[in-house]
Amino acid sequence: MNFALKEQVDAWLHHPVLGDPSFDSFVHRRDPVLVSQPPFEWTVNGSLFRDPATGKWLLQAGHYAEGYAVTGSPSYAELLLSEDEGKTFRSLGPALSPGSPFGPGVEPTSCPDTVIEYDPEQGRYYMAYDTSAPDFTWENAHDPTSSADGGGAVAVAEAAEGPYTRLPGLSISTRRFRDAMGRWDRLYASTLLRRSQDWLMLVLCDSGEHFAWAYAAFTAPGPEGPWSGPVNILSCDRPEFYPAPVEFHPAMAVDGVVYAHATSVALNRNYQALFAAPLEQAHRPEAWRLVRNGSVWHSERYEHEYYGIWGQTLHGFVHDGVFHAMFPSRNSQGRGTICLAQRPWNQPLSDGFTLSGHQGPSQSLLYGDWDDFSLDAEFEMEGTVTFILDMKGIVGPNRNISDAYPIALNCCHGLTLSGGQWRLEAFNESGQPQLLHSGSYRAGGSLLIDRTGGFITLSLGGESLLRAPLAGSGMIGLWCAPHSRIRVSRWVLNGPARRYSLTFNGWEGLLGAGQRAADWQIQEPVFMTSQSYAKYNVIGDAIALRGPKGPSLGRMRVIVDGQTMAVLDQQSSQEEAPQIFYRLEGLSWGPHGVRLEPVQGMMALSGLTVSGAPLA
């Protein structure tokens, strides 16, 4: 079976921290539209609008100081105009005219992240923009005074290219609405969308040290307001499978459907999810669905995409069946870049996939378990790539924070290619490699691996490399080192596949639930709490929980897709080492959200194992 065909997209593990083998069909422009310049080194957010009245394109680029620093040069949005369908752009300067939503004489400290919406009934253009008051700092961002408030505001213009005049008042105020959003207590980055009877504003919400993001919906009779209170429409609190950690902005509407791309904030920066809802129902959480788990985006080996997709997410419009998108990234000097890509709207996937590592490594596995197999792979690669031959170890993030990355390969064999050298290694439980065989190769691109009867045979580029004893069984996949990339055009894997078993660590449970490490007692691999909860987002048809038992432990509840499945007692008369203490089988094969919460006393976890029938 050729696992490089788009029909096999969901046979691969797609994960915000581990990585994403993307089958997307985007074609990238080779040159960036814009590269950041001091004092705004991070131009890493933006949006793209096509004026339906004139056909002009308006690209909006958010300029920030490095590290999103609050400095004497306030961040702002630049407006760029194209009158030749994106072939060239010229700057129109700042997107917003001078002024303030906070009142006369109160100049905002930032006005980045603008998104344009057209109202054909009025013939006017409305711009949602992010802003903050003069006393805003990162120290008070989540608990602002009136003079440090921030959120979303609206401006209006008679033409798409402006000038945009700010409407009075802050439409979406962190200070006013923060308590309504629970731990998501900073509101920023808004998208304004016109509906048949009202207006919708979608607003990104940050949770600080929880390292989780939510999307909130507000409604109003007009863009001037008044705006309703927030409704949490998308967050890791949803009971079903929900990839985390991801953040939104901006959203886009196409043919009566609103689409919200969500980008991973992990270190490898290569995963995108896509959520969607009918526009008229998009203020209701139950209207939203995850329509694509990964395989939304890939990065090319271009200087201006060195960090992958970096900042917020892609955004654009559909015209004549083509999805035109801008996306932010950073070059090797760390400068923000704004770039363009396009794909057929109705053909989101293509044959062949790309897996890349950027600041951090990336990992993906096929949903199956093999001992004897043959693999015929055709590929192009840069950097260092490991072909995983038999994964039986633990996977997961190294911490429950943004910029998390996968823990090291463990309990498997791997064939690593790098700079004309190959290594066959065995990785132990701690992730330490033992070199078994190594050598050089003259040409790559075509790899043959055969493991039969306890022996492995390797050839690369038509050159025989090795025949040696090697037994094992497990999941097959790929690992990309930082700033490495592989583009696979063929992955023909033959051999009987059995049920797979994949174990995630404790950090995965915290990150999937958007929980603070401070609320847990952590002595890896054991994670204990009496006041928090964990959530695992997994794909399979059975789960098994791992953890200790002991006199100090209590009871925990197991909830799958919102339904309580069991209440477990972890108390015992003596300490027992971590082991499987609960199994649940017979689930429908597919994505599931598994929430684990204390009922009485302390619960303790060391991980969760998901298993399932092979997709082979």
Helices and strands as residue ranges (DSSP letters): G 6-11, E 22-24, E 27-28, E 34-35, E 42-50, E 57-64, G 66-68, E 75-82, E 90-94, E 110-111, E 115-119, E 124-132, G 146-148, E 150-157, E 165-166, E 172-173, H 174-177, G 178-181, E 186-194, E 199-206, G 208-210, E 213-220, E 231-234, E 246-247, E 251-254, E 257-264, E 272-278, G 279-281, G 285-287, E 289-293, G 303-305, E 315-319, E 322-330, E 336-344, E 349-357, E 362-365, E 373-382, E 384-391, E 394-395, E 412-418, E 421-427, E 433-440, E 446-452, E 455-460, E 463-469, E 475-480, E 484-494, E 500-504, H 506-513, G 517-519, E 521-523, E 526-529, E 534-540, E 542-549, E 555-560, E 563-569, E 576-584, E 590-600, E 603-605, E 607-612
